[in-house]
Structures are given as structure tokens and as C-alpha cells.
Amino acid sequence: MPILSRKSVPKDPDATKERILDAALDVFSAKGYHDTRVDEIVEKSSTSKGSVYFHFPSKQSIFLALVDHFADMLERHVIEAIQHENAGIDRVRAALTACLDTFGRYRRLAKILLVQAAGLGTVFEEKRQEVLSRFSALVQIYLEEAVALGEIPPLDSEVVSQAWAGAINSLVIRWVYTGSPNPERILSTLLPLLLRGVGFEEKQS
């Protein structure tokens, strides 16, 4: 691994790091994890191997950084989506909508997270599960709010939120592979089913 001198450290480390991750997204999406070489990421990012290794000591660390980036973005979008919603089931609905919207808008990142990370070993699987757990933990909070408000009957919010995350994960993986069902169709079909499953009944206008 190259030893960097002070002169070789990027002048704008944050911008260089983002450029490397953007390039890595392109290469991983096109070639998959195993067939991607660090040299290809270097070339695609128009940086140097020294710059890449300054930020990421290995190909694995680049890949995991992309997964972390997606997890942070997913969590941020969910939190932003519920800010102006009433506590309880409105936030549950907003969280599920924001999750599927994020997968739809960032399909290549979703592919890396949900498809490529599967089967790459313990480190990758633990990271993938961490992302799903972060989402289900948010849903669990909003489900508990809905129970406290009397909108739905008492339930095991931990198990339900994990089951919901699993259902979304399964459908999104299929969409990433085949292009169907798309996030809009998943949302319109799955959301009412999940809400009915926890005893929520829409008020008739």
C-alpha cells in the first residue's frame, strides 16, 4: 500500500472522497464487487491510487462506505418525511413511503446494498442487516406511538417492524433484478396490507 507524503494528500479531501465514491458506484454497479478492481475506480474517479488509499485502505472499505452512505441517506429521508406528520400511524405511513421512494430514486445504490452485499461474507451481511435494522428501528418507534394513541391494538412492535422491513427488502430485491413491481406499485399494494395487518382501519370520509 502506498505511503503518502504530505504533498500527495488531496487539497480538498471531502470532494475527492465523494468523487471516489461516485466512481465506485459506477464501477460496482456495472461489474459487481468481485470483478471490480481498485485501478478501475482510480481511473473512473480521475484521481490517483494514492488518493484512493488515503481515504479507503481497501476495495472492501470502499464498498462498505457506499453501503453506509445509502443507510445514512435512507435514515435521513425517513426522518425528514415524518417531521410534519402527526405522531402515530401517519408517521408509519410516511416512513414506509420515504423508504420505497429512496430505493426508487437510488436504484443503483439499492442494488449494491440489497443484492451485491448478499453472499459476500459475514462483514458484508452484517452491514446489510445493520441498514435494515436502522430502518425497522424507526418504524418500531412510530408503531409504538400509534399504539399509545389508540390507533392500533397493542402488538410486538419489534417483530412487526422487522417483518415489514423483510417484506420491503424481498420486494425491492425482486424489483432491482427484474424491474417489477416498481416502487409505486409496491407502495400502493403493500402499504394498505401492512396497515390492515396491525389492525389499522382507515376512517371513512
N, C-alpha and C positions, 0 to 999 in steps of 0.2 A: 504494500500500500504506500503511495507516495507520501513523503514528508514535506509539508508545505512550509515555505519561507514566508515571512511577513509580506513580501511583495506579491506573493501568489494568492493571498487571501482576497476574495472579491470585495470591491469597494462598496457595493450595495448587496450585502448578504441576503436580505429578505427577498429582493427582486430576483436574484439569481436562484434562490431556493424555489420560488414559485415557478420560474422558467423550467427548472429541472423537473418539478412535479408535473407540470403541464406536458412536457415531453414524455415523461414516463407513462402518463395516462395514455398518450397516443400509441406508444410502443407496446405496452402491456395489453391494451385493447386489441391491437392488430395481431400480435404474435403469441399472446399468453405469457404466463410467468416463466415457464421453463425455457422457452425458446428466445426470450429476450436477453440480450447482452448489454452490460453496462456501457460498452462503447457505442451502442446504438442510441442510448439515452444521451450520452455526451454529444454525439453528432446532432441529434434532433434538437437539443437544447442550445446549440451553438455556444457551448461552454467548453471547459477543459476537464480532463479526468481529475485533475487536482481539485477543481471547484466542486465536482460531484462528490468526491470523497471527503472534502471539507465538511459538507453538510450531511452526507449519508455514508457510513462506513461499508455498506454492502448493498447488493441488489435487494435483499430481504428487507432492509431498513427503509429503502425507497418504497417498496410495495406496502409495508405496514404504515408508512406515513400517509400514503394515499387513502388507506382504509380509515385512519384516524381523521383525516381531512373530511371524508364523507360523513363519519359519525358526528363530528362537531357541527357540520352543516345541517345534518338531519335534526339534531337536537335543537339547534338554533331556530330552524324553520318551525318546528313544533311549538317551541316556547313563544315565538313571535305570533304564531297563529292563534294561540289561546288568550293572548293578552287582553283582547277586547271582548272576550266571550264571558258569559255568565258561568259561575262555578257549577261543576257537575257535568251533566250529560252533554251540554253544549261544548264543553272543553274536550270531552271524549271524542265527539264527532269532529271537532276542529283538528285534533291531534292525528286522527286516522286520515283525514283529508290531506293534511300537510305532509304526512309520511308518503302517501301514494303520489302526491304532486311532486315531491322531491325526487322520488325514484323515476318518475316520468321525465322530469327536466334534466336529470343527470344519469341517463341510461348507461353510459359507458362506465361511470363510477359504480353504478349499481351492479353491473356485470362483474367488475373486479371484486367487489365486496361479496356478492352472493354466489357467484359461480366459480371464479378463479380461486378464491380463497379456500373453497371447499376441497378437501382432498390433498392439500399441500403440506399437511403435517400439523402437529399439535399447536405450535406457535400461531399459525395462521387461523386454525379453527377456534382457538381461544379468543383471538382478536375479533373474529366474525361474531362469535357468541357475545362478546362484550358489547358490540354495536347493537345487537338485537335486545340485549338486556337493558341498555340505556333507554331504548325506546319503550320497552314494556314497563320499565320503572316509572316513566312519565305517565303512561296510560293508567297504571295502578293508582297513582295519586288522584287522577281525575275520576276514576271509578269509585274510589272511596269517598270523594266529595259527593258524587251522585247518590251513594248510599246514605250519607249523612243528611242530605237534603230530602230524602224520601222519594227520590225519582225512580230508584230501582230497589228491589229487595236486597237484604244482606247476602253477601257472596264472598267467596275466597278470591279477593282481588288479585292476589299474586298469581294464582293458577290461571285465572281468566285472562289477565294481561299477557301472560306468556303464551297462552293458547292463541290469542289474537295475533301476536307477533309471528307465531309459527304459521298461521294461516296466510297472513300477508306475505311472509317470506316465500312460502310454497308457490303462491300465485304469481308473484313478481319474478321468481326464477323461471317459471314457465314462459312468462311474457318476454323476458330477456332472451330466452332461447328461440322462441317461435314468433314473437311479435303479437301474440294473442293469449289471453284477453288483455287489452290495453288498460292503463290505469283508470281511465274514465269508466270503463265497463266494470272493472273490479270494484271501484268505489260504489257505483250505483247498485250493484248486486250484493256485495259483501257487507257494506255498512248497515243496511236495514236488517240483514240476517243476524249480524253480531249484536245489534242493539236489542232485537227481539229475544235473542238468546239469554240476555241478562234481565229480561222482564220489563224492558222499557217499552212504553206504549205512547205513540205519537198522539198528541191532543188533536181532536177533530175540530177544525175551524168552522 
